Each structure stands twice: as C-alpha cells, then as structure tokens.
C-alpha cells in the first residue's frame, strides 16, 4: 500500500514523537507492555486524525484487526492508567501542534457521530466539574480541620488517627 507523501510525513513525525516520549521503537516486533502501549497511543492518534485501520496497521507492520483491537481497548486503558494518559496527551499535543484539525475520508454521518460524541463528553465533563465544585463548597467548612490533620499526622499513622477521630465522635 502506497501512502501519499503528506501522509508519510505525518506518520514519520508521529513515530518520532512516540519514540521520544516512550523511548521505544514501535517497529520492533516484541509484545512488551511499554512497546504495546506506545503502539496503542500511536494508533489512537492516527485514528483520531482520520487514518484508516489498514493505513495505521501497514505503517507499523500490523494487520488492521490488531489496530481495531487497540481501538476497542484504548479508552478503557487510558481511564485506568494516569501515566499512559499523560503520555498520550503529550504525544497528541506535540503531534497536533501547528497542524490543522482534519479528519480524512470521513462521511457526514461519521462527522455528526464525532460531534455528538464530543458534545456528550463535554456534558459529562461539565457535570463532573459541577460535582467537584459542589463538593468543594460543601467541604470548605472542614478545610481548617483537614489542614490540621494533614500537618500533624505523621506518615504511616493515618489508621491510628482515624480510629481516634471515630472514638472521639462516638463519645460525643
């Protein structure tokens, strides 16, 4: 499969970014976790950019079904692994810097689905933000108590302090 020159330039740029961030060569054939994670992030970024599963697979010597498998599990993994999420965002931000946001070969339905997905994500984030702000307001009255406990509780004695606080409240 022959890639357009502009696609080849983008792919090589992303491979270089992935190599710098993960310190691995995604073209190696090993299944070590670090290498698989790097391939997953590489695939996610190119897929978000609109590349086909086949194009992504060919670019790293994998079958399209492997890329499909990566896509089916990447969001779950990113929710569980904060370090990988940070690396993903670092790679994505570096890759998209100075690039126009495009989606290759997308149908109108795919674009509408993407817009709806982004709107739902935005709604979820706004709801989460509101919940955090409400929790902050609710707990503001306890802030000085929490600060005191943090300042005076030696590392490793949290369980003892918790028991003493429970005991104190049970005696009230």
Buried (B, 14 or more C-beta within 10 A) or exposed (E): EEBEEEBEEBBEEBBEBBBEBBEBEBEEEEEEEEBBBBBBBBBBBBBBBBBBBEBBBBBBEBEBEBBBBBBEEBEEBBEEEEEBBEBBEBBBEBBBEEEEEEEEEEEEEEEEEBEEEEEEEEEEEEEEEEEEEEEEEEEEEEEEEEEEBEEEEEEEEEEEEEEEEEEEEEEE
